[in-house]
Every structure is written in structure tokens, then in C-alpha cells.
């Protein structure tokens, strides 16, 4: 495969500023994760894989007792009131890894080596530039947040074209003006002929943008607005709504935001300044508990233990609910559900999330060790047999590793190591080393989960999370190489395409929905002080 014309675009930022802020300006403490990095953010150091065995979790367990959750002290209940597959040993890359020669090849021979920005910012940002970019990012966030509050609150989000708020469309779920065609960006688990389902899956009539922005306000250091927004959420947001939402989206955006803000308020170290709130009585934690209870019906009445993709917050699983879900949607709930269980001392939530992960894991191919992207939750039959790093599978891998990092459960790391080995054996194409040897630079493709045979010649932008995951496990050289592929696309077109055909050297899907995956990978490489133009891309 000749990568001559890498193409247009898309990359991220739901957490966009969030990610850019952390990446470019170091506005907070170190967020290194694996054993090679100190885990800060006010969290206590987690056990390594060779530490004491963690007690198993069951639905009735309690921390510190058999069958109860384990983990750092901040995950305990509130007082009332690594190597895998073909991967070499982790090592820090030399200065020539993915250097100018590699760039010239990736860009179709059109690169003339490091451009002026790369030469100027091959190291850390100068302090003056960091301050300028920090202020720019803060201004972008303030502009968006203030306009949401002025023109959209209490609805879920601001429609920027019409400058008014938008929530779920109960009257006509098949169309919302100005959103036709957006269904193309949906993960493969969101099966529907509705061009509007992606809006209704996310919007639940619970002031989504305000809830989602809480932790960003804290990271920005805006304590007064953070405290004001928290009180506004406590006083105005309710989940007792006749809203059908996607379990995955509600978990990562709403449940995760509530838990993050709760932790920021109660963190004794207060890394972002004084974000404490007078008379705060764990209200955000109680709201998170309420939401999670409303999501639990999705895990009931499934023969496999894999949850339904959607649930009505008032009535439970809709009668006409789809029995098909994607691996990522069903298998990426463990971080938020696990944190909630450990904070509450009720392992029910972590237990159902782990049961779903194990059910998916047990359905993997015996021959390749790979999983498909769409599964029937009643029969366990793989409806989608494509295995890749992108839509339908991406966050499943991510949550295996990050759950281990957070909770220290060896089983999570063992599953990740096994699937990482299968990914290297069946999905990775190209030469062994990034910048050495014959053949094309490495690329991860989409294959049949049972045979490992190539299924198509496209990749999608969600795959850009993978270099960051490789940094976390210490596979830095491969992370740089894969990141260079996405950076080359961004550098040429100013964005990433939602889907790019590497054989035709052209985009298959042409838009850019501001995804955060590439920003996170860039940030993690930057934190690892990789000696190549990561700061340039961050700018």
C-alpha cells in the first residue's frame, strides 16, 4: 500500500478544549498511567499486577470483604453526610524514529523534511507560546459555554445554525432540521434507518452540555463558575424523564461527568484550585446513583448478560428494543460503573458491567482471539464479524486497560494483553519496525474475526485513540509510528476524514465531527516527552 495522498477530515474535541488544554499547556498535574508513569490527579497509587490479589466482586459485596470491590481509598464508600504478542520491550524511541525519511514516504514524496514549525517546536512549547495558546483555548471554551447558557440552557445543546437550544425530538424521531445525514458518524451499534437517532441517543432532556462541562470548568481553574454550575445541576437536572437514551452515551457523558465533578469537589488535594462547595452533601454522587439505577434495566432479561443498547429513563427497556448491540457500546461501561460501585459500597453496578465484558470476551474467536463488532444480546451470535480498531470495537480495548489501571484487577490486564496480541498478529500490516526494514509503514486494518482475512480497505477516525493506548502500555515506538499516519493526514488537510480508504488514497466519508481520539493520543505522547513534533500538532 502506497500512502501517497492522505486525506481530509476529522479529529476531535468534545473534550476537545479539554484535551487541547491538557496537551498543549500542561494545565494540570501529570496524568501518566501505566507503571512507567506516576498516577496523580489526587488519586493514590494503584497496585501493580504483582501486588496482592484483589477480592472478587459480586452483586452483594462490600469493599474490604470477600466479594467486595477493591482499589484506592478515594474509591471507597463515602462516609454518610504488559507486554503482549510481537511487541518488543518498551523503550524510548531514538531521534530518527518516524523521521523526515518516513514523513516523505507517508506524504507521497512531497515532504521536504521537517517544516519550519517542526524545527521551531521540536521540543516543549516556549512559556510565552504556552500561555498564549492556553488563553486561546480558554477563550474558545468560554465562548461556547457562555453561548450555550445564554441561548440553549436548560436544553441539552446549542444548535449553532439557529442559535437556539435542542433536546430529544419525541414528536418526530426521524428528522431534526439540519441533522439529516449525521447518522453516518454513528458507531456500528446504532442500527436504525433514522437520520435523527444519533441526536436522540445522546440528548436526554437533562441539560447535557452543562453536565458535560463541569469538569472542564474545574480544569480551566474557574472555581466560581464551576461552583455555580454544580449548584445549577443539583437544583435543575432530573433523570425522571420519558427519554430513551443510549446506555453507552449516557454512561460516558453524564454518569462520568457527575462522578468526575464529585471527585473534584471532594479531592483533598484540590489540584485545580479551590473547587470545594460549602455544604456539599454528595449530591452529584446521589444523582449518579439515580441515573445508574435507571440504566440497570438494560442489563435485565438478556440471555447473555450483554445489555440492551437503549433504555427509557422512566419506563425501562422499550418494548421494540433492538437485540443487536456493538462490542464497544456494551463493553465500555466498566470504568464509570466500577467507580460508582466503589464510591457507594454497592458492587451491583460494577458486577453487571464486568458480566457484560466477560460475556463478550467468551464469544471471541477460538482461532484468532478476535471479537466482532455487532452481536445479538440474546443469542450471542455475531451479526457483524468485522474486527478492527475503530467503530464498534475501539473503546472495548481502551476500557480493558484503563479498568486495570484504575482498579488493579489482574483479569482486566490479562484480557487486554491477549487481545493486544491478537491485534498485532491479525490486524497489523506492514513492516515489523516503524522506521526500519522493507515494506510499507505499519497500518491496522479491518479483518474477519474468524479468519483474519482482510474485509475492506478503509479505516475510520476513531482508530486514532490507539497510539495513546500504546503509550500507556509502553509500546512507544509503535505509538509514534501510528500517530505519524494520522498526523500526516491532519497536516495535509487540516483534519481527519471520518473514514479513509487507504487503498484508493481518498476519504470515504468527508466530514469532521470534532472527535477527541487523536487529541488524547497526542497528549499522551507529549506527556511521555516523545522527541518528535507532537507539540507542533498540539498547537
MILUM-144264 format. One record per residue (C-alpha): residue number from 0; residue in three letters; y negated, x, z. Coordinates in nm, 2 decimals. Example, Ala and Ser with C-alpha at 12.3 -4.5 7.8 and 13.67 -1.06 7.14 Angstrom:
# residues 2
0:ala:0.45:1.23:0.78
1:ser:0.11:1.37:0.71
***
This chain:
# residues 539
0:unk:0.00:0.00:0.00
1:unk:-0.33:0.14:-0.10
2:unk:-0.62:0.03:0.12
3:unk:-0.89:0.06:-0.14
4:unk:-1.11:-0.23:-0.08
5:unk:-1.10:-0.35:0.28
6:unk:-1.29:-0.66:0.32
7:unk:-1.51:-0.92:0.47
8:unk:-1.53:-1.10:0.76
9:unk:-1.50:-1.16:1.12
10:unk:-1.48:-1.04:1.48
11:unk:-1.58:-1.19:1.80
12:unk:-1.78:-1.29:2.08
13:unk:-1.70:-1.59:2.28
14:unk:-1.71:-1.34:2.54
15:unk:-1.90:-1.17:2.27
16:unk:-2.20:-1.06:2.45
17:unk:-1.97:-1.03:2.74
18:unk:-1.76:-0.78:2.55
19:unk:-2.05:-0.60:2.39
20:unk:-2.23:-0.58:2.72
21:unk:-1.94:-0.41:2.89
22:unk:-1.86:-0.20:2.58
23:unk:-2.20:-0.06:2.50
24:unk:-2.38:-0.04:2.82
25:unk:-2.14:0.00:3.10
26:unk:-2.30:-0.28:3.29
27:unk:-2.03:-0.29:3.55
28:unk:-1.75:-0.09:3.72
29:unk:-1.47:0.07:3.53
30:unk:-1.21:-0.18:3.40
31:unk:-0.94:0.06:3.32
32:unk:-0.60:-0.10:3.37
33:unk:-0.27:0.09:3.33
34:unk:-0.16:0.36:3.57
35:unk:-0.38:0.61:3.39
36:unk:-0.69:0.42:3.50
37:unk:-0.83:0.31:3.84
38:unk:-0.84:-0.07:3.87
39:unk:-1.16:-0.16:4.02
40:unk:-1.38:-0.48:3.99
41:unk:-1.34:-0.51:4.37
42:unk:-0.96:-0.55:4.34
43:unk:-0.72:-0.35:4.54
44:unk:-0.49:-0.10:4.37
45:unk:-0.17:-0.27:4.25
46:unk:0.18:-0.14:4.30
47:unk:0.33:0.07:4.02
48:unk:0.66:-0.02:3.87
49:unk:0.84:0.21:4.10
50:unk:0.69:0.05:4.41
51:unk:0.86:-0.19:4.65
52:unk:1.04:-0.48:4.48
53:unk:0.84:-0.80:4.46
54:unk:0.99:-1.10:4.61
55:unk:1.09:-1.37:4.36
56:unk:0.87:-1.66:4.31
57:unk:0.99:-2.02:4.34
58:unk:0.82:-2.35:4.35
59:unk:0.81:-2.37:4.73
60:unk:0.74:-2.01:4.80
61:unk:0.46:-1.86:5.00
62:unk:0.31:-1.51:5.00
63:unk:0.48:-1.26:5.21
64:unk:0.80:-1.45:5.24
65:unk:1.11:-1.46:5.02
66:unk:1.04:-1.68:4.72
67:unk:0.66:-1.63:4.76
68:unk:0.40:-1.47:4.53
69:unk:0.32:-1.10:4.58
70:unk:0.02:-0.90:4.48
71:unk:-0.31:-0.76:4.61
72:unk:-0.48:-0.90:4.91
73:unk:-0.75:-1.08:4.71
74:unk:-0.47:-1.29:4.56
75:unk:-0.35:-1.41:4.89
76:unk:-0.44:-1.77:5.01
77:unk:-0.79:-1.84:5.13
78:unk:-0.84:-1.89:5.50
79:unk:-0.92:-2.26:5.53
80:unk:-1.31:-2.34:5.53
81:unk:0.59:0.23:3.00
82:unk:0.69:0.37:2.73
83:unk:0.89:0.19:2.46
84:unk:1.05:0.23:2.12
85:unk:0.94:0.50:1.90
86:unk:0.62:0.56:2.09
87:unk:0.56:0.92:2.19
88:unk:0.45:1.02:2.54
89:unk:0.08:0.91:2.59
90:unk:-0.16:1.18:2.51
91:unk:-0.53:1.21:2.45
92:unk:-0.60:1.24:2.07
93:unk:-0.75:1.55:1.92
94:unk:-1.07:1.56:1.73
95:unk:-0.90:1.52:1.39
96:unk:-0.71:1.21:1.46
97:unk:-0.82:0.95:1.20
98:unk:-1.10:1.18:1.10
99:unk:-1.30:1.20:0.78
100:unk:-1.00:1.25:0.55
101:unk:-0.84:0.94:0.69
102:unk:-1.16:0.75:0.65
103:unk:-1.19:0.85:0.29
104:unk:-0.84:0.72:0.22
105:unk:-0.88:0.39:0.41
106:unk:-1.21:0.32:0.23
107:unk:-1.07:0.38:-0.11
108:unk:-1.21:0.73:-0.15
109:unk:-1.56:0.61:-0.11
110:unk:-1.63:0.76:0.22
111:unk:-1.81:1.10:0.23
112:unk:-1.71:1.18:0.58
113:unk:-1.89:1.08:0.89
114:unk:-2.21:0.89:0.81
115:unk:-2.54:0.95:0.99
116:unk:-2.46:0.71:1.27
117:unk:-2.12:0.86:1.33
118:unk:-2.28:1.20:1.35
119:unk:-2.55:1.08:1.59
120:unk:-2.33:0.87:1.82
121:unk:-2.00:1.06:1.82
122:unk:-2.03:1.07:2.20
123:unk:-2.17:0.84:2.46
124:unk:-2.49:0.65:2.39
125:unk:-2.81:0.82:2.49
126:unk:-2.95:0.65:2.80
127:unk:-3.26:0.51:2.62
128:unk:-3.05:0.36:2.35
129:unk:-2.81:0.21:2.60
130:unk:-3.10:0.04:2.78
131:unk:-3.24:-0.09:2.45
132:unk:-2.90:-0.24:2.35
133:unk:-2.84:-0.38:2.69
134:unk:-3.17:-0.56:2.68
135:unk:-3.09:-0.69:2.33
136:unk:-2.76:-0.82:2.44
137:unk:-2.91:-0.98:2.74
138:unk:-3.18:-1.14:2.52
139:unk:-2.91:-1.28:2.29
140:unk:-2.72:-1.43:2.57
141:unk:-3.04:-1.58:2.73
142:unk:-3.14:-1.73:2.40
143:unk:-2.80:-1.91:2.36
144:unk:-2.77:-2.01:2.72
145:unk:-3.13:-2.15:2.75
146:unk:-3.10:-2.35:2.43
147:unk:-2.76:-2.49:2.54
148:unk:-2.92:-2.60:2.87
149:unk:-3.23:-2.74:2.70
150:unk:-3.07:-2.92:2.41
151:unk:-2.70:-2.98:2.49
152:unk:-2.62:-2.99:2.86
153:unk:-2.42:-3.17:3.01
154:unk:-2.22:-3.20:2.68
155:unk:-1.97:-2.93:2.60
156:unk:-2.15:-2.72:2.35
157:unk:-2.46:-2.70:2.13
158:unk:-2.44:-2.79:1.77
159:unk:-2.68:-2.53:1.63
160:unk:-2.73:-2.70:1.30
161:unk:-2.85:-3.03:1.45
162:unk:-2.98:-2.88:1.78
163:unk:-2.80:-3.13:2.00
164:unk:-2.50:-3.14:2.22
165:unk:-2.15:-3.21:2.12
166:unk:-1.84:-3.32:2.30
167:unk:-1.50:-3.46:2.20
168:unk:-1.51:-3.72:1.93
169:unk:-1.30:-4.01:2.07
170:unk:-1.42:-4.26:1.81
171:unk:-1.32:-4.07:1.50
172:unk:-1.10:-3.77:1.59
173:unk:-1.05:-3.69:1.22
174:unk:-1.41:-3.59:1.15
175:unk:-1.72:-3.45:1.32
176:unk:-2.01:-3.40:1.09
177:unk:-2.04:-3.04:0.99
178:unk:-1.70:-2.93:1.11
179:unk:-1.48:-3.00:0.81
180:unk:-1.26:-2.71:0.71
181:unk:-1.28:-2.54:1.05
182:unk:-0.91:-2.62:1.10
183:unk:-0.83:-2.31:0.91
184:unk:-0.91:-2.09:1.21
185:unk:-0.66:-2.27:1.44
186:unk:-0.36:-2.09:1.57
187:unk:-0.04:-2.20:1.41
188:unk:0.05:-2.41:1.72
189:unk:-0.22:-2.66:1.64
190:unk:-0.03:-2.87:1.38
191:unk:-0.24:-3.16:1.26
192:unk:-0.39:-3.29:0.94
193:unk:-0.71:-3.35:1.14
194:unk:-1.00:-3.12:1.04
195:unk:-1.15:-3.20:1.38
196:unk:-0.86:-3.13:1.61
197:unk:-0.99:-2.78:1.69
198:unk:-1.30:-2.93:1.83
199:unk:-1.12:-3.19:2.04
200:unk:-0.87:-2.94:2.16
201:unk:-1.14:-2.73:2.32
202:unk:-1.40:-2.98:2.42
203:unk:-1.31:-3.20:2.72
204:unk:-1.64:-3.36:2.82
205:unk:-1.67:-3.11:3.12
206:unk:-1.98:-2.90:3.03
207:unk:-1.76:-2.63:2.88
208:unk:-2.04:-2.39:2.79
209:unk:-2.18:-2.40:3.13
210:unk:-1.85:-2.34:3.30
211:unk:-1.76:-2.07:3.05
212:unk:-2.09:-1.88:3.10
213:unk:-2.06:-1.85:3.48
214:unk:-1.91:-1.50:3.49
215:unk:-2.13:-1.38:3.21
216:unk:-2.44:-1.48:3.42
217:unk:-2.30:-1.27:3.70
218:unk:-2.22:-0.97:3.48
219:unk:-2.58:-0.99:3.34
220:unk:-2.69:-0.95:3.70
221:unk:-2.88:-1.28:3.70
222:unk:-2.80:-1.39:4.06
223:unk:-3.04:-1.67:4.08
224:unk:-2.92:-1.84:3.76
225:unk:-2.56:-1.77:3.85
226:unk:-2.61:-1.94:4.18
227:unk:-2.79:-2.23:4.02
228:unk:-2.52:-2.27:3.76
229:unk:-2.24:-2.27:4.01
230:unk:-2.41:-2.54:4.21
231:unk:-2.46:-2.74:3.89
232:unk:-2.10:-2.71:3.80
233:unk:-1.99:-2.82:4.16
234:unk:-2.23:-3.12:4.15
235:unk:-2.18:-3.24:3.80
236:unk:-1.85:-3.14:3.65
237:unk:-1.54:-3.36:3.69
238:unk:-1.20:-3.34:3.53
239:unk:-1.12:-3.71:3.59
240:unk:-1.18:-3.77:3.22
241:unk:-1.00:-3.96:2.95
242:unk:-0.99:-3.63:2.74
243:unk:-0.69:-3.49:2.56
244:unk:-0.72:-3.11:2.56
245:unk:-0.50:-2.82:2.46
246:unk:-0.33:-2.67:2.77
247:unk:-0.39:-2.32:2.64
248:unk:-0.76:-2.36:2.57
249:unk:-0.83:-2.55:2.90
250:unk:-0.65:-2.27:3.09
251:unk:-0.81:-1.97:2.94
252:unk:-1.16:-2.11:2.91
253:unk:-1.21:-2.35:3.20
254:unk:-0.94:-2.26:3.46
255:unk:-1.00:-1.89:3.40
256:unk:-1.38:-1.93:3.43
257:unk:-1.36:-2.12:3.76
258:unk:-1.13:-1.86:3.91
259:unk:-1.34:-1.57:3.79
260:unk:-1.66:-1.72:3.93
261:unk:-1.48:-1.80:4.26
262:unk:-1.37:-1.43:4.28
263:unk:-1.72:-1.30:4.20
264:unk:-1.87:-1.52:4.48
265:unk:-1.61:-1.42:4.74
266:unk:-1.57:-1.05:4.65
267:unk:-1.68:-0.84:4.95
268:unk:-1.79:-0.55:4.72
269:unk:-2.02:-0.76:4.51
270:unk:-2.02:-0.52:4.21
271:unk:-2.28:-0.72:4.01
272:unk:-2.54:-0.76:4.28
273:unk:-2.55:-1.03:4.55
274:unk:-2.37:-1.33:4.39
275:unk:-2.28:-1.49:4.72
276:unk:-2.38:-1.85:4.77
277:unk:-2.48:-1.99:5.11
278:unk:-2.24:-2.25:5.25
279:unk:-2.00:-2.19:4.96
280:unk:-1.67:-2.35:5.07
281:unk:-1.43:-2.26:4.79
282:unk:-1.54:-2.55:4.58
283:unk:-1.47:-2.37:4.25
284:unk:-1.12:-2.29:4.37
285:unk:-1.07:-2.66:4.46
286:unk:-1.19:-2.76:4.11
287:unk:-0.95:-2.51:3.95
288:unk:-0.67:-2.66:4.16
289:unk:-0.76:-3.01:4.04
290:unk:-0.76:-2.90:3.68
291:unk:-0.43:-2.72:3.70
292:unk:-0.27:-3.03:3.86
293:unk:-0.39:-3.23:3.57
294:unk:-0.23:-2.98:3.33
295:unk:0.11:-2.98:3.50
296:unk:0.24:-3.29:3.32
297:unk:0.26:-3.08:3.01
298:unk:0.55:-2.89:3.18
299:unk:0.74:-3.20:3.26
300:unk:1.01:-3.37:3.05
301:unk:1.07:-3.08:2.82
302:unk:1.43:-2.97:2.79
303:unk:1.34:-2.60:2.75
304:unk:1.07:-2.58:3.02
305:unk:0.82:-2.48:2.74
306:unk:0.51:-2.70:2.79
307:unk:0.37:-2.96:2.55
308:unk:0.07:-2.83:2.37
309:unk:-0.17:-3.10:2.48
310:unk:-0.23:-3.32:2.78
311:unk:-0.47:-3.60:2.87
312:unk:-0.66:-3.51:3.19
313:unk:-0.63:-3.87:3.32
314:unk:-0.30:-4.00:3.19
315:unk:-0.08:-3.70:3.12
316:unk:0.11:-3.62:2.80
317:unk:0.01:-3.86:2.52
318:unk:0.30:-4.08:2.40
319:unk:0.27:-3.95:2.05
320:unk:0.25:-3.58:2.15
321:unk:0.38:-3.32:1.92
322:unk:0.71:-3.15:2.03
323:unk:0.61:-2.83:1.85
324:unk:0.40:-2.55:2.00
325:unk:0.33:-2.19:1.93
326:unk:0.46:-1.90:2.13
327:unk:0.11:-1.78:2.22
328:unk:-0.01:-2.12:2.34
329:unk:0.29:-2.18:2.56
330:unk:0.34:-1.82:2.68
331:unk:-0.01:-1.72:2.77
332:unk:-0.07:-1.92:3.09
333:unk:0.07:-1.68:3.35
334:unk:-0.25:-1.48:3.44
335:unk:-0.46:-1.79:3.53
336:unk:-0.17:-1.99:3.68
337:unk:-0.05:-1.69:3.87
338:unk:-0.39:-1.61:4.02
339:unk:-0.43:-1.97:4.12
340:unk:-0.09:-1.98:4.29
341:unk:-0.16:-1.67:4.49
342:unk:-0.50:-1.78:4.60
343:unk:-0.37:-2.12:4.71
344:unk:-0.04:-2.00:4.85
345:unk:0.14:-2.25:4.63
346:unk:0.37:-2.09:4.38
347:unk:0.42:-2.41:4.17
348:unk:0.17:-2.30:3.91
349:unk:0.30:-1.95:3.86
350:unk:0.65:-2.08:3.86
351:unk:0.61:-2.32:3.57
352:unk:0.42:-2.06:3.37
353:unk:0.69:-1.80:3.43
354:unk:0.96:-2.05:3.34
355:unk:0.79:-2.11:3.01
356:unk:0.77:-1.73:2.94
357:unk:1.13:-1.68:3.02
358:unk:1.24:-1.98:2.81
359:unk:1.06:-1.83:2.51
360:unk:1.20:-1.49:2.59
361:unk:1.55:-1.62:2.59
362:unk:1.50:-1.77:2.24
363:unk:1.42:-1.43:2.08
364:unk:1.65:-1.30:1.81
365:unk:1.96:-1.12:1.93
366:unk:1.94:-0.89:1.63
367:unk:1.57:-0.78:1.62
368:unk:1.44:-0.88:1.96
369:unk:1.15:-1.06:1.79
370:unk:1.01:-1.41:1.86
371:unk:0.89:-1.66:1.61
372:unk:0.55:-1.83:1.61
373:unk:0.63:-2.20:1.64
374:unk:0.91:-2.36:1.85
375:unk:1.03:-2.71:1.93
376:unk:1.00:-2.76:2.30
377:unk:1.29:-3.00:2.32
378:unk:1.55:-2.83:2.11
379:unk:1.44:-2.46:2.13
380:unk:1.47:-2.44:1.75
381:unk:1.23:-2.20:1.58
382:unk:1.02:-2.41:1.34
383:unk:0.81:-2.11:1.25
384:unk:1.01:-1.79:1.20
385:unk:0.73:-1.56:1.13
386:unk:0.69:-1.27:1.37
387:unk:0.37:-1.07:1.38
388:unk:0.08:-0.97:1.60
389:unk:-0.16:-1.24:1.50
390:unk:-0.20:-1.62:1.53
391:unk:0.08:-1.79:1.72
392:unk:0.20:-1.48:1.90
393:unk:-0.09:-1.25:1.99
394:unk:-0.16:-1.34:2.35
395:unk:0.21:-1.37:2.44
396:unk:0.23:-0.99:2.42
397:unk:-0.10:-0.94:2.59
398:unk:-0.01:-1.16:2.89
399:unk:0.32:-0.99:2.94
400:unk:0.14:-0.66:3.00
401:unk:-0.16:-0.79:3.18
402:unk:0.05:-1.00:3.41
403:unk:0.24:-0.69:3.51
404:unk:-0.09:-0.50:3.56
405:unk:-0.22:-0.78:3.78
406:unk:0.08:-0.89:3.97
407:unk:0.31:-0.58:3.96
408:unk:0.62:-0.78:3.87
409:unk:0.87:-0.53:3.70
410:unk:1.02:-0.81:3.49
411:unk:0.69:-0.86:3.30
412:unk:0.68:-0.49:3.21
413:unk:1.04:-0.48:3.11
414:unk:0.99:-0.77:2.87
415:unk:0.68:-0.61:2.73
416:unk:0.85:-0.28:2.68
417:unk:1.14:-0.44:2.50
418:unk:0.92:-0.64:2.26
419:unk:0.69:-0.34:2.20
420:unk:1.00:-0.15:2.09
421:unk:1.09:-0.43:1.85
422:unk:0.74:-0.44:1.72
423:unk:0.75:-0.07:1.64
424:unk:1.09:-0.10:1.48
425:unk:1.03:-0.40:1.26
426:unk:0.65:-0.47:1.22
427:unk:0.51:-0.13:1.19
428:unk:0.49:0.01:0.84
429:unk:0.35:0.34:0.71
430:unk:0.39:0.69:0.82
431:unk:0.50:0.80:1.17
432:unk:0.18:0.97:1.27
433:unk:-0.17:0.83:1.21
434:unk:-0.33:1.14:1.05
435:unk:-0.03:1.35:0.95
436:unk:0.26:1.33:0.70
437:unk:0.32:1.15:0.38
438:unk:0.27:0.78:0.30
439:unk:0.02:0.52:0.40
440:unk:-0.16:0.49:0.74
441:unk:0.03:0.26:0.98
442:unk:-0.01:-0.12:0.95
443:unk:0.16:-0.40:1.13
444:unk:0.29:-0.68:0.90
445:unk:0.44:-1.02:0.93
446:unk:0.82:-1.04:0.91
447:unk:1.11:-1.28:0.95
448:unk:1.21:-1.28:1.32
449:unk:1.58:-1.28:1.25
450:unk:1.60:-1.03:0.96
451:unk:1.29:-0.82:0.99
452:unk:1.21:-0.88:0.63
453:unk:0.85:-0.90:0.51
454:unk:0.73:-1.26:0.49
455:unk:0.38:-1.22:0.34
456:unk:0.12:-0.97:0.27
457:unk:-0.17:-1.08:0.49
458:unk:-0.29:-1.00:0.84
459:unk:-0.53:-1.20:1.05
460:unk:-0.83:-1.10:1.27
461:unk:-0.65:-1.20:1.59
462:unk:-0.44:-0.89:1.55
463:unk:-0.74:-0.68:1.63
464:unk:-0.65:-0.72:2.00
465:unk:-0.35:-0.49:1.97
466:unk:-0.53:-0.15:1.98
467:unk:-0.67:-0.24:2.31
468:unk:-0.33:-0.33:2.44
469:unk:-0.20:0.01:2.31
470:unk:-0.48:0.18:2.51
471:unk:-0.36:0.00:2.83
472:unk:-0.01:0.15:2.79
473:unk:-0.13:0.49:2.69
474:unk:-0.05:0.48:2.32
475:unk:-0.40:0.60:2.24
476:unk:-0.34:0.78:1.91
477:unk:-0.18:0.47:1.75
478:unk:-0.45:0.26:1.90
479:unk:-0.72:0.47:1.73
480:unk:-0.54:0.45:1.40
481:unk:-0.51:0.08:1.40
482:unk:-0.86:0.03:1.53
483:unk:-0.98:0.25:1.24
484:unk:-0.83:0.00:1.00
485:unk:-1.04:-0.28:1.14
486:unk:-1.34:-0.07:1.18
487:unk:-1.32:0.03:0.81
488:unk:-1.33:-0.34:0.72
489:unk:-1.62:-0.41:0.96
490:unk:-1.81:-0.11:0.84
491:unk:-1.79:-0.21:0.47
492:unk:-1.85:-0.59:0.51
493:unk:-2.03:-0.63:0.84
494:unk:-1.75:-0.85:0.98
495:unk:-1.37:-0.91:0.97
496:unk:-1.21:-1.18:0.75
497:unk:-1.02:-1.44:0.93
498:unk:-0.73:-1.34:0.71
499:unk:-0.70:-1.04:0.49
500:unk:-0.44:-0.97:0.21
501:unk:-0.36:-0.60:0.23
502:unk:-0.17:-0.61:-0.10
503:unk:-0.44:-0.78:-0.30
504:unk:-0.71:-0.59:-0.11
505:unk:-0.91:-0.91:-0.07
506:unk:-0.96:-1.18:0.20
507:unk:-0.75:-1.49:0.20
508:unk:-0.98:-1.68:0.45
509:unk:-1.35:-1.60:0.42
510:unk:-1.53:-1.69:0.73
511:unk:-1.61:-1.53:1.06
512:unk:-1.59:-1.73:1.39
513:unk:-1.71:-1.46:1.62
514:unk:-1.38:-1.36:1.77
515:unk:-1.36:-1.13:2.08
516:unk:-1.04:-0.93:2.00
517:unk:-1.20:-0.63:1.82
518:unk:-1.48:-0.60:2.08
519:unk:-1.22:-0.58:2.36
520:unk:-1.02:-0.32:2.18
521:unk:-1.34:-0.12:2.11
522:unk:-1.44:-0.14:2.47
523:unk:-1.11:-0.02:2.60
524:unk:-1.12:0.28:2.36
525:unk:-1.47:0.35:2.47
526:unk:-1.37:0.34:2.84
527:unk:-1.09:0.58:2.76
528:unk:-1.36:0.82:2.62
529:unk:-1.19:0.85:2.29
530:unk:-1.35:1.12:2.07
531:unk:-1.44:0.92:1.76
532:unk:-1.72:0.68:1.66
533:unk:-1.64:0.40:1.90
534:unk:-1.99:0.40:2.03
535:unk:-2.12:0.36:1.68
536:unk:-1.92:0.05:1.63
537:unk:-2.02:-0.08:1.96
538:unk:-2.38:-0.07:1.85
***
